[in-house]
Amino acid sequence: FISTTTTTMGNFCEHSRQTESKDNMEIEMQIQEIKEEKKIKMLLLGTGNCGKSTLFKQIRQIYSDGFDQESDKKESVAMNRANCIDGMLKLLLKADTLYNSNRELHKDCYIYLSNDEIKNHIKTVKTYREQHFDDESLLSFTEKDWSALRDSLCYLWNLPQIKAVYKKQEYFSIYPNLAYFLDRIDQLFDENYESTEKDVIEGDIRTTGLVNIEVEINDDIFVFVDTGGQRNERKKWIHQFNNVDGVIFVAALDHYATVLFEDEFTNAMHESLECFNEVCNGKWFRKSEIILLLTRTDLFKQRLLDGVPLSYCFDNYEGMNYINDGNMELECTETDEQFEQCYKCGLSHIQNEYD
């Protein structure tokens, strides 16, 4: 009798523990569901090279775990070095293309290829066009390689013709912050160079697919989703359109004077405006907050200083245009005031176009 009672109590206790465990699991699942529902999902949308990934990296740096000191910075060094070589070769190619398209308009782009020194430096840079700058490929790299590459890139970047081509980005697509790295060739192509956090942010690594990160801001959990902006990447956006609380649409101000990476016959800001219109008027985000973020003020100012009028992008623009008198080293109050007025006028017009 006692033995039977003990066995029954044991079964009862075991059954109670299983029931309690099941109840706990259900409670945990319910808590997790509530937490998921409370998460604020934010999509970063925009066309290619508009600054979405830069914003994403800044959010990660400020609110999350920052950058992985080893992998992120190592990847940044390799990519930025490769981009410098690829960018320089593209500038050389576009110098020839622009000059042959209109020899009078683009006579400042003509490079004297009969000059042996120029030819040798171009040949040196071409030698390293397939270099990935990863650990394995650098095993065979010598000090002679580093020195030759540094010298050739510096020489070509300082050619007036290359600088002239770089200012004509309304005709072709190039890495947005290429000048930032080409101005620092000596450091970037030093064998012992270590990337800074600014290098990681400024670097151009094209986003493919979708990347997300969870961060806590003022006791709220935000999920930021970074997306690729080129046309073939936008097809993937729709997979993230459910349960979106907010959209941050990123638009680069300097795009008024640039073209698409994937289609150099299309103005980048025209594409951005069309994309923004689709996002605002689409059925997916009728209940979502939409934030327009205009980026790259520094590059926008530089394009205005280069003398590219806003009317290049907008036929209806009737505001001021900055007139470059060719002497940018003179500090003139009147010129500064003129530029400031031009900048404010241009910025206001672009804001109205997106409104």
N, C-alpha and C positions, 0 to 999 in steps of 0.2 A: 504493500500500500504506500509506504513511504517512498520507495524507489520509483513507483509509477508517478506519484505526485511530483517528485523532483524532475523527472524527465519532461513532464507536461509544463512545469514552470520554466524549464530551460528553453523549450520550444517557444513558449509565450514571450520570454525576454528577447530571444533571437528575432522573432517576428516583429516585436516592438522596435528593435534597433533598425531593422530593415525599413520599416514604415517611416521611422524618424529620419533615416538617411535619405529616403526617397523624397520626403517632405522638404528636407534641407536643400536637396538638389533643385527641386521645383522653385523654392524661394530664391535660391541663387540665380536661377535662370530668369525669374521674373525681375530681380534686381538688375541683372545684366541688360535685360530688354529695356527697362526704364532708363538705365544709363545711356544705352544706344540711342533711344528716342530723344534724350536730352542733348545729345551731341549736336553741335551746330556745323552743318556741312557747307563749306565755302568752295566754290569752283573758281579757279583762275583761268579766264578765257582771253583770247586775243590772237591776232595773226602772228606769224613767225617773226622772231627777232624784235619783239616789242618790249621785252623786259619781264615777262612772267616768271621765268626761272630765276632771275636776279632777285625779284621780290620773294619768291619761295625760299631762296637761300638766306635772305635777310631774316625772314620769319623764323626759320630754323635756327639761325645764329642767335637771335634775341630771346626766343621763347622756349626753344627746345634744348637739345644737347650740344648745340654749336656744331663745329666741324670736326670730323674725325681727323685728328692731327696727322695720322699716318697716311691712310688711303686717300682721303679727299684732297689733301695738299699735293700728294704725289701725282694723282690723276690730273690736277690742275696744272702742274709744271709740264707734264708730258703734252697735254692738250694745247696749252698756250704756245709752247715751242713749235708744235706741228702747225698750228694756225698761223704763226708768223711766217713760216716758209710757204705755206699754201697761199696766204694773203699776198705776200710779195710777188709770187709767180702770177697771181691773178692781176695785180696792178701792172706788171710788165705786159701781160697779154692785152689788157684793156688800153694801155698806152698806145699800142699798135692799132687796135680796133678803132679807137676814137679818132686817131690821126687820119686813118684811111677813110673814115666815114665823112669827115669834113676837115680838110687840111688847113683851112683858114681859121675856123672856129677853134680847132684843137691843136694848133701849131705848137703850143707850149707843152704838148705831150710827146713830141717827137724825140725819140732816143737814138743817138748816133751809134748804131750797132757796128759801124766800121771801126769804132774805138776798141782796141784790143783789151784795154783795162776793163771796160764795161762788159765786154763779151766774156771775159774770164770770170768776173764776179757772178754773172748770170749762170754760167756753166757750173760754178761751185754750188750755188743754191739749188740748182736742178739736181745735183748729185744726191742731195739729201731729201728729196721730195717724198720718198717712200719711208723715211725714218719715223718710227713711232715714239721714240724716246722712252720706251719702257725699260725695265731693269735688264731684260735679256738682250735687247738690241744695243744697249749702251755698253755691254761687255767688250765689244770690239772698237768702241769709240776711244780715240786718243786725244791728247792735248792738241795735237796738230789739227784734228777734226774740229774741235771746239774753236780754236783760233781762226781757222779758215772760214768757218761758218759765221762767226761774229763779225769778222772783217768785211765779208761780202755783203751781209745783211745791212750793216752800218753804212757801207759805201752806197748801196743802191737806195736805201731809205733817204739818204741825204742828197740824192739827185733832185734838182728842181723839177724835172719832168715827172718824177714819181710823186712828189708833193702835189703837183698840179693835178695829176690823175686822181689822187686821193680826195681832192676837193670836189670832184665831179661825180659824186655818188648818186646823183639823180639819174645817171645813165646805166649803172650796174650795181649789183649787190656785193657787199663785202662785210666781214666781221665788224660789228658795231664799234667795238673798243680796240680795234687793231692798232691805232696810233698810240694808245696807252702802253702797249707792250713793245712796239717797235721803237718807241722813245727810250726803252730800257733794255735794249738788246744786250749790252755789256753784262748786266746782271742776270738776265734771263738765260743767257747762253754760257754762263759760268758753270763749270762742272759741279761745283758745290752749292749751287743756288738752292735756296729753300723758299717755297711759295709763302706769301703772306695771306691773311684772310681777305684783304682787298683784292689780291690776285684771283682768289677763288670766286669772289663775287663778280669781278669784272670779266672773268673768262667766259668764253662762248662755247658751251657744250649743248648741242641741240637735243631738246627733249623728244624722246620717242615713247609712245605709249602714255601711261598715266602713272604719276608718282604722288603719294599722299603722306601726310604727316599729321599727328595729333599733338596739339599743344593746349596748355591751360592758360587762359587769360582772364584775370579777375574772377576766378572760381568757375568759369565756364570752360567746357571742353570744345575746342574747335578742331574740325577736320579740314585741312586745306588740301585741295587736289590740284596738282600742276598738270597741265596738258600741253601736248605739242601743238604748235600754231600753224604749221605749214598745211597746205590744202589736203595732202594725203593723210595727215594726222587728225584733221578735224572730224573725219568719219568716225573716230573712236569716241568723240565727245558724248554721243548719245547714250553710251553705256553708263554714264555718270549723271544723267539728267533726273533721275528719280530722287525725291526727298531732298531737294536742294533748298537750303535756307537762304543762301545769298550767292550772288555772282560778282566777282571782281573782274571787270573787263579792263584789261590793260592796253593802253594805246600809247605809242611812242610819238612824241611831238616832232622829232626829226624825220619821221616817215613822210612828211609832206614833200621831202626832197630825196626820197630813196625809192627803190623798186623792190619787188618781191625776190627772194632767193630762188624760188621755184619758177618764176616767170618774170624775166627782166623787161617785159613790155608793159607790165601793170604797175601803176603807182601804188606804193605800199599803204598810203593813207586812204586812197580810194577803196582799197580792199578792206581796210580796217573799218571804215564807215559802213560798208555794205554788211560786213560781218556783225557789227554792233547793232545794226538795224534788225537783222535776223534774230539776234539774241533777245532784243527788247520786245519784238512783236511775235515771237514764237509762242506756241501753246505751252511749252515746258516750264517757263518761268513766270507765269502769270501771278503766282502767289509768292514769288521770291523777291527779295530785295536785290536791286542791281546797282552796283557802285562803279562809276567810271573813274579810272585812275590814269592820269596823263603823266607819262614818265619821260626821262631823258631830256630834261630842261637844258643841261649843259651842251648836249649835242645839237639841240634845237637852236640855241644861241650861236653855236659855231657855224651852222649852216646859214644862218642869217648874216653872220660876219663874212662868210665866204661869198656873199652877194647873190644867193639864190632867193629870188622873190617868192612870196607866198602865192602869187598869181601863177606860179609854175604848176601848182596843184589845184588852185581854185580860180576858175574863170571869173567868178563873181566878186573876187577880192578887190576892194577899192581903197584899202588902207595904205599906210606908209610902207615903203620898202627901204631897207638900209643900203646906202650907196657906199661901196668900198672905194675910197680914193687911192688905194694902192699903198698908203703909208700907215700901216696898222700900228707902227711903233710910236707914233705921235700921240701924246695924251692931250686930247682936246675936249674941253667941257662941252662944247657945242655938239661935237661928234658923239660923246657919251650920252647926252640928252636925246639926240636923234635916235641912237640905237635903242635906248630905253623905251622911247615912244613906239618905235617900230616893233620891239619885242612884245609890249603890252597889247598893241593893236593886233598883231599876229596871233597871240595867245587867245585873245577874246574871240577872234574870228573862228579859230579851231574849236573852241568850247561851244560856240553857237552851232557849228556844223554837227557836232555830236548831240546837241540838245534835242 
